[in-house]
Amino acid sequence: MGLDPAQLRLHPEWLPFYRSGLRYLLLPGHYADKAPSEPQGHNADRETWLQRLKGLSPPYSVLLTYWELALDGPEPVEDESGNQRRELFSKMLSSLSWPRNAYVFWPHTYFRGREIIPDSSLFWEGIQVLRPCYVLLFGYRCGSVLFPQRELNYEWFQEEGINFLLLPDPSEMLPDNRTAKSFVWHKLRSLSITT
């Protein structure tokens, strides 16, 4: 892996987000000029997410989603739990060594004011554009928003020709639940990801 020049243009507060694989939602230079002292609007609402689809390069092998992704998105809410989630995904994806263009994060929620709002239609609009082979659903809450009629467990299932897998929520893995982390690691390591 060589140096990624896009990282040099980002403010340090966005590097964990960028390195975690969410970088495909950050268009190069788009947030690089913001000063850290500016108030963060956290307006990653539905339309903002849909606009980001235009900057992505589908298809992707893997799509990842979790409840708090709306908080960790392009204008992340800076708090300890958000930093821990971003670091968790960054380490996980770095260790898996999947090609950078093989995976993308896409939300099933958006953030408005101080509230996370579930929006399964936002998710399915993204699925149509991103066309993943695998979708990793982190957490039962995530699964219940997207599949309210289905009884979910930690096993693969198919829907519309896409393979879905429910995995433990990031909050279940943090701060250091080695059992949950090991379970996720073994499931993800078994995927054959190429571009």
N, C-alpha and C positions, 0 to 999 in steps of 0.2 A: 504494500500500500504506500502510495506517495502522499505528498502534501496536498491537501485540498485547498486551493486558493480561496474558495468561498468562506472558509473558516476565518481567514485573516480579515475579512470585511465585517464580520459579526462582532457585536459587542460581547465581552466575556460572559454577561449574564445569560446569553442565549446559546452558548456553546454546548452545555449539557443537552439541551433540547435538540440542537442540530445533530450532535453526535449520536443521539439515541435512535436515530432512524426517522425521526419526525422531520428531518431536514427537507424532505420532499414537499412539505407544506410551507417551508420558508423559501420564498423566491429570492435568489441571490441579490443582496443589496437592499431588499425591501424594508427590513427592519434595522439594517446596520447603522443608519444615521441617527437613530433615536438616542437621545441622551438618557442615561439611567435615572436622572433626577426627574424626568418627565413623569407625570402620573400615568399609570397604566390604565387604559380604558377597559381592558378585558372584554372587548366587544366581539368576541369570536362567536357571533350569532349565526343563525342558519344561513343567511345570504353570504356572510363572509366565508364560511366553509365551502359553500357551493362555488364561489368565485375561485377558490383555491384549486378546484378540479381542473381549471384551464391550464394551470402550471405544471400538472403532473404528466407523466409519460407511461400510460398503461400499455399493455397489461402488466400486472404484478403477480408474482407467484403467491405471495402471502399478504394478507391484510390483517392488521392487529387493531383491536378496539377494547376499550375499558371505560367504565363509568366516568372517571375523572379526566378523561382525555380532553374534554372541553376546558378544563382548568389548566391543562398542561400544553395547550395549543399554541398558536402563533404569538399570542400575547399572554404568556404564562402568569398565573397568580403565583407570586413568590412567597412560598411558605415552606416549612421544613418537610412536610409530607409530599409536596409537589417535587421538591428537590430530590427526595428519596426515590420517588417513582421514576423520575427521569434518569437518575443514576442507575436504578435497577434495570430498566430497559436498555440503557446504553451498554452496560456490562454484559447483559444477556446477548444482545445482538452482536456485540464485538466478539464474544466468545464463540458464537455460532459461525462466524465468518461467512455469512450469506452475502452474495453479491449486493452491492448498494442499491441496484435498481430492481432487486427481487422482492422487496417488501415496502409496505406503506402503512401508515397509521391513518385510520378514518373513523370519525366519531359516530356515535348513535345518540349523542346528547349535544346540547349547546349551552353556553353560559350567558345568562342575562342578569344584570344587576348582581345579586349575590346568590343566585339560584341556578342549579344545574337542571336543565329541562330535557326530559327524554323525547326523542324524535326518531322513531323507526323509519319514517319516510326519508329523512335526511340520509340515513345509513343506506337504504336501498337505492336511492338515487346515486350515491357514490359507488355502490356495488356494480351498477349497470355500466358506469364509465370505467372503473378500475379493473373489472373482470378478473378477480383473483381465482386461483385454484383452491387455495386454503384460506379460511377465515378463522382466526384465533380470538375467541371471546373470553376475556379475562373477567371472571366473576359471574355469579348467579344473577346478580342484578342486571348485568348486561344481557345475559341470556333471556331473562324474563321480559325485557323490553322488546327484544327482537323476535322471540318465539313464545308469546304468552300462553299458547295452547299446548305447547310441547313440554313433557316432563324431561328435564335435562339432567344429565350426569356427565362425568368426565370421560366421555367416549365420543368417538367420531360419529357424525351423522351427515346425511346429504340433503340438500335443499336446492332446487333449481340447478342441479348439476355442479354445485359447489360443495366442497368438504368443509364442515364446520367442526370445531373442537372447543368445548368449554374447558377452561383452565381456572385455577385459583386466581382470585382478585389480587392486584398488587398489594392491597392492605393486608391480605392474608400472608403474603410472602415477607412483608416488612414488619419490623426492622431486620429480623434474621431468622425467619422460620425455615430452617434448612430442609425440613420434610417437604414443605410446599415448593420450595425452590428446586429441590432435586426432582420432584415429580414433573414440574414444568420443564426443567432442563432435559430430562429423558424423553418427554413427548416431542419437544422441538428438535432435539438432535436426531430423532428418527426420520424427520422429513427430508426428502431428497429435493433440495432447492437448487435450481439452475435458472439461467436467463436465456 
